[in-house]
Amino acid sequence: MSFTITEEEKAALLADARETIAARLEKRLPQYRRGKELAAAMAAGRSSLCMSCGVFVTLHSGVEKNADGGRRLRGCIGRMAAAEALEKTVQTMAIEAAFGDPRFPPLAKEELSHCEIEISVLSPMEKCPDPRLVKVGVHGLYLIYHGRSGVLLPQVPVEQGWDLDEYLDYICVKAGVPPKSYEAPGAELLTFTAVVFGDE
């Protein structure tokens, strides 16, 4: 990425995401807080929170676990690119992850305190010249083929224990196309990196 995200900025984005969801659940306006230095940097346009980039917000259940003991996904929504400032995109995606992911029911008020929030800030996408150059744990994948598309964040194959071949096949599954479709004529495989941080 062309910029870094400071620890203060990460903490502010995580707090924003949680406050946005809490405010929706409590039917009130959100109240966002900024330290003096961060507020000054934002006013001068020097903060990463002012920049536009793709973002995914992921919610994990801190109570429910997968069969292997790992965290259970509770919602994940994002944008590969965005026109708004990073802080606004995080706030919007937090609402979508909590209440708009069609795979899950809307988040209930009692669940929020048990949810762990993870934010992935994406770099610009680049066309992948050779799938064998994909680095598991470093590169996220975005596949477009026959009008279908799918995306996997860089941390997913690590969490799932996939090797490169499994990772490449699963991006096809995510896009709803047959395995090895990334090699087919007309398929477009893109890679990106991400700054990933969360409550843990």
Phi, psi and chi 1 to 4 in degrees:
 res  aa     phi    psi   chi1   chi2   chi3   chi4
   1 MET       -  157.6  -60.7 -177.3   66.1      -
   2 SER   -87.0    3.3   59.3      -      -      -
   3 PHE  -149.4  162.7   64.6   95.6      -      -
   4 THR  -110.4  163.5   56.6      -      -      -
   5 ILE  -118.8  121.1  -58.1  177.6      -      -
   6 THR   -73.3  164.2   67.7      -      -      -
   7 GLU   -62.2  -36.5  -68.0  -54.5  -48.9      -
   8 GLU   -65.9  -40.0 -175.2  179.4   10.8      -
   9 GLU   -67.3  -40.2  -71.1  168.1  -22.3      -
  10 LYS   -60.7  -46.0  -68.8  176.7 -177.7  177.1
  11 ALA   -62.0  -39.1      -      -      -      -
  12 ALA   -65.7  -41.4      -      -      -      -
  13 LEU   -67.0  -41.2  -70.0  172.1      -      -
  14 LEU   -64.5  -41.8  -73.0  166.1      -      -
  15 ALA   -64.9  -39.5      -      -      -      -
  16 ASP   -59.9  -45.9  -81.5   11.0      -      -
  17 ALA   -60.3  -46.9      -      -      -      -
  18 ARG   -66.7  -42.7 -171.1  169.4  -68.2  -82.4
  19 GLU   -65.6  -37.7  169.7   62.4   10.2      -
  20 THR   -61.8  -44.8  -58.0      -      -      -
  21 ILE   -67.3  -44.2  -63.6  168.9      -      -
  22 ALA   -60.7  -42.4      -      -      -      -
  23 ALA   -63.2  -39.8      -      -      -      -
  24 ARG   -64.4  -43.6  172.0   65.8   64.5   88.5
  25 LEU   -65.2  -34.2  -71.7  167.3      -      -
  26 GLU   -95.2    4.2  -65.0  165.4   10.3      -
  27 LYS    54.6   52.8  -63.0 -179.8  172.0   57.4
  28 ARG  -141.2  170.7   60.4  174.4  174.3   79.6
  29 LEU   -79.0  139.9  -67.5  174.1      -      -
  30 PRO   -69.7  150.8   22.8  -30.8      -      -
  31 GLN  -122.7  106.6  -62.1  178.3  -15.6      -
  32 TYR   -96.0  140.6  -55.9  118.6      -      -
  33 ARG  -117.5  141.2  -66.5  178.0  173.7   82.6
  34 ARG  -132.7  134.3  -60.7  -74.8 -178.3  -97.1
  35 GLY   -66.7  163.2      -      -      -      -
  36 LYS   -60.0  -44.6 -171.4  177.2  -66.1 -175.3
  37 GLU   -66.8  -42.3  -73.1 -174.7   15.2      -
  38 LEU   -67.0  -40.9 -179.7   54.7      -      -
  39 ALA   -61.2  -39.9      -      -      -      -
  40 ALA   -67.2  -41.6      -      -      -      -
  41 ALA   -64.0  -39.2      -      -      -      -
  42 MET   -67.2  -41.4  -68.4  178.8   66.8      -
  43 ALA   -62.4  -31.8      -      -      -      -
  44 ALA   -89.6   -0.2      -      -      -      -
  45 GLY    72.7   21.7      -      -      -      -
  46 ARG  -100.9    1.6  -68.4 -175.8  -75.0  103.5
  47 SER   -97.8  145.2  170.1      -      -      -
  48 SER   -61.6  -23.3  -63.8      -      -      -
  49 LEU   -64.3  -18.3  -86.9   61.0      -      -
  50 CYS   -89.8  -13.1  -57.7      -      -      -
  51 MET   -84.4  158.1  -61.6 -173.7 -179.6      -
  52 SER  -102.5  127.9  -59.4      -      -      -
  53 CYS  -164.3  166.1   47.0      -      -      -
  54 GLY   -69.3  148.5      -      -      -      -
  55 VAL  -146.2  140.7  173.6      -      -      -
  56 PHE  -122.0  137.1  -83.1   72.9      -      -
  57 VAL  -113.5  126.6  173.2      -      -      -
  58 THR  -118.4  135.1  -54.9      -      -      -
  59 LEU  -111.0  131.8  -55.9 -179.9      -      -
  60 HIS  -117.6  141.0  -68.0  -79.3      -      -
  61 SER   -76.5  123.0  172.1      -      -      -
  62 GLY   -80.5   -6.8      -      -      -      -
  63 VAL  -102.9  -52.1  176.6      -      -      -
  64 GLU   -79.4  140.9  -61.9  179.2   58.6      -
  65 LYS  -122.7  155.8  -59.6  -65.4 -178.6 -178.9
  66 ASN   -72.6  173.2  -68.1  -37.3      -      -
  67 ALA   -59.4  -31.0      -      -      -      -
  68 ASP   -89.5    8.0   60.2    1.6      -      -
  69 GLY    89.4   -1.6      -      -      -      -
  70 GLY   -79.4  171.3      -      -      -      -
  71 ARG   -67.6  143.6  -61.0 -179.9  -59.0  171.0
  72 ARG   -94.8  129.8 -176.8 -179.6  -65.8  -82.9
  73 LEU   -63.2  136.3 -177.6   67.0      -      -
  74 ARG  -119.4  -11.6 -175.4   59.3 -178.0   81.7
  75 GLY   167.0  143.2      -      -      -      -
  76 CYS  -156.2  118.5 -179.6      -      -      -
  77 ILE  -139.6  143.9  -62.8  -74.8      -      -
  78 GLY  -161.1 -179.6      -      -      -      -
  79 ARG  -127.6  137.1  -68.5  179.9 -178.9  158.6
  80 MET   -71.2  -26.1  -60.9  -56.8  -64.1      -
  81 ALA  -150.9  158.1      -      -      -      -
  82 ALA  -148.9  150.3      -      -      -      -
  83 ALA   -92.7  -23.2      -      -      -      -
  84 GLU   -81.7  167.5  -67.4 -176.6  -50.0      -
  85 ALA   -64.2  151.8      -      -      -      -
  86 LEU   -52.8  -44.7  174.7   57.9      -      -
  87 GLU   -60.7  -39.7   62.0  168.9  -10.7      -
  88 LYS   -69.9  -39.6  -63.5  -64.1 -175.8 -173.6
  89 THR   -64.8  -40.6  -53.7      -      -      -
  90 VAL   -61.0  -44.7  165.4      -      -      -
  91 GLN   -61.5  -42.8  -66.9  160.4   13.6      -
  92 THR   -66.4  -43.7  -59.4      -      -      -
  93 MET   -70.9  -28.5  -67.0  -57.4  100.8      -
  94 ALA   -63.2  -43.5      -      -      -      -
  95 ILE   -61.9  -44.7  -71.1  -67.0      -      -
  96 GLU   -64.5  -42.1  -69.9  -60.0  -43.4      -
  97 ALA   -64.4  -37.2      -      -      -      -
  98 ALA   -79.1  -35.0      -      -      -      -
  99 PHE  -126.1   -8.9  -52.5  107.5      -      -
 100 GLY  -119.5    1.4      -      -      -      -
 101 ASP   -75.6  115.1 -170.1  -31.8      -      -
 102 PRO   -66.5  -11.5   23.7  -33.7      -      -
 103 ARG   -79.3  -14.0  -62.1  170.4  -66.5  178.2
 104 PHE  -135.8  154.8  -56.7   96.4      -      -
 105 PRO   -70.6  159.2   25.4  -34.0      -      -
 106 PRO   -56.4  144.4  -24.5   34.1      -      -
 107 LEU   -61.8  136.0 -166.1   74.5      -      -
 108 ALA   -92.4  155.1      -      -      -      -
 109 LYS   -55.9  -40.4 -170.5  173.2 -178.2  178.2
 110 GLU   -73.2  -12.9   60.5  -87.8   14.1      -
 111 GLU   -82.1  -27.3  -71.4 -176.5  -85.2      -
 112 LEU   -58.8  -40.9 -179.3   56.8      -      -
 113 SER   -65.7  -18.9   62.1      -      -      -
 114 HIS   -99.3    0.3  -57.9  -64.9      -      -
 115 CYS   -90.2  137.5  -84.6      -      -      -
 116 GLU  -101.1  132.0  -62.6  166.9   -2.4      -
 117 ILE  -104.2  135.2  -61.0  175.3      -      -
 118 GLU  -128.4  136.7 -177.8  178.0   84.5      -
 119 ILE  -120.8  133.4  -63.2  172.2      -      -
 120 SER  -119.5  115.0  -57.3      -      -      -
 121 VAL   -99.1  122.5 -177.8      -      -      -
 122 LEU   -96.1  145.8  -48.7 -173.1      -      -
 123 SER   -80.2  167.6   71.6      -      -      -
 124 PRO   -60.2  148.8  -24.0   34.5      -      -
 125 MET   -81.8  147.8  -70.5 -178.5  -73.0      -
 126 GLU  -129.3  143.5  -63.0 -179.5   -6.0      -
 127 LYS   -66.9  133.9 -169.1  164.9 -175.5  176.3
 128 CYS   -87.7  115.5 -178.2      -      -      -
 129 PRO   -74.1  -24.0   28.1  -33.6      -      -
 130 ASP  -153.5  115.8 -179.6   -3.9      -      -
 131 PRO   -55.8  -24.5  -25.5   35.4      -      -
 132 ARG   -71.6  -11.4  -52.8  -43.5  -59.3  177.6
 133 LEU   -86.9   -7.5  -64.4  176.4      -      -
 134 VAL   -65.0  131.5  171.4      -      -      -
 135 LYS  -104.5  116.5  -65.6 -178.3  179.3  177.6
 136 VAL   -63.1  130.7  174.1      -      -      -
 137 GLY    90.1  -10.7      -      -      -      -
 138 VAL  -113.2  -47.0  174.3      -      -      -
 139 HIS  -100.3  132.6  -66.4  125.4      -      -
 140 GLY   -86.9  160.2      -      -      -      -
 141 LEU  -123.2  142.5  -63.2  178.3      -      -
 142 TYR  -135.6  115.7 -176.3   48.3      -      -
 143 LEU  -111.3  132.3  176.7   66.6      -      -
 144 ILE  -123.3  124.5  -54.9  168.4      -      -
 145 TYR  -158.0  128.4 -178.8   58.5      -      -
 146 HIS    51.8   42.4  -82.4 -176.1      -      -
 147 GLY    77.8    2.2      -      -      -      -
 148 ARG  -111.1  158.1  -66.1  176.3  173.8  -93.5
 149 SER  -150.5  156.9   63.9      -      -      -
 150 GLY  -152.4  152.0      -      -      -      -
 151 VAL  -134.0  142.6   60.8      -      -      -
 152 LEU  -131.9  129.5  -71.8  171.3      -      -
 153 LEU   -74.4  155.9  -62.0  173.6      -      -
 154 PRO   -57.8  -30.5  -22.3   31.5      -      -
 155 GLN   -78.2  -16.7   60.7  -92.2   38.8      -
 156 VAL   -61.6  -50.0  171.5      -      -      -
 157 PRO   -63.9  -29.3   22.9  -34.1      -      -
 158 VAL   -69.1  -45.3  176.8      -      -      -
 159 GLU   -62.8  -34.1  -66.6  170.1   -9.8      -
 160 GLN   -89.7  -10.1  -61.5  -62.2  -35.5      -
 161 GLY    74.7   28.1      -      -      -      -
 162 TRP   -83.6  146.2  -64.0  -25.5      -      -
 163 ASP   -89.0 -177.4   60.9   20.6      -      -
 164 LEU   -61.0  -44.8  178.0   56.3      -      -
 165 ASP   -62.1  -41.4  -70.1  -41.1      -      -
 166 GLU   -65.9  -39.9  -69.9  170.3  -41.2      -
 167 TYR   -61.7  -46.0 -171.9   24.3      -      -
 168 LEU   -66.1  -37.3  -70.2  168.1      -      -
 169 ASP   -70.2  -36.4  -83.4  -15.8      -      -
 170 TYR   -73.2  -25.9 -157.1   82.3      -      -
 171 ILE   -66.4  -29.5 -171.4   61.1      -      -
 172 CYS   -68.3  -44.4  -61.0      -      -      -
 173 VAL   -59.0  -44.0  172.6      -      -      -
 174 LYS   -61.8  -34.4 -169.3   72.2 -175.9  -70.6
 175 ALA   -82.3   -8.1      -      -      -      -
 176 GLY    78.3   29.5      -      -      -      -
 177 VAL  -125.8  163.8  -63.5      -      -      -
 178 PRO   -63.9  152.0  -21.3   33.1      -      -
 179 PRO   -53.5  150.9  -26.1   34.8      -      -
 180 LYS    71.7    6.5  -56.7  -70.7 -170.8  -67.7
 181 SER   -63.7  -23.1  -70.6      -      -      -
 182 TYR   -62.1  -18.6   58.3   87.1      -      -
 183 GLU   -91.3   -9.4  -62.5  176.1  -31.4      -
 184 ALA   -73.3  149.1      -      -      -      -
 185 PRO   -57.2  134.1  -23.7   34.0      -      -
 186 GLY    91.3  -12.1      -      -      -      -
 187 ALA   -77.2  143.3      -      -      -      -
 188 GLU  -122.3  114.2 -170.7  172.7   10.7      -
 189 LEU  -107.0  121.8 -176.3   65.3      -      -
 190 LEU  -116.6  148.8  -55.6  166.7      -      -
 191 THR  -120.6  158.3   60.6      -      -      -
 192 PHE  -155.1  164.2   59.1   91.5      -      -
 193 THR  -113.5  172.5   57.2      -      -      -
 194 ALA  -149.3  145.8      -      -      -      -
 195 VAL   -94.0  115.0  175.4      -      -      -
 196 VAL  -114.5  129.6 -177.6      -      -      -
 197 PHE  -150.4  156.1   52.1   96.2      -      -
 198 GLY  -155.9 -170.8      -      -      -      -
 199 ASP   -64.2  -32.3  -68.5  -34.2      -      -
 200 GLU   -74.8      -  -71.7 -169.6  -33.8      -
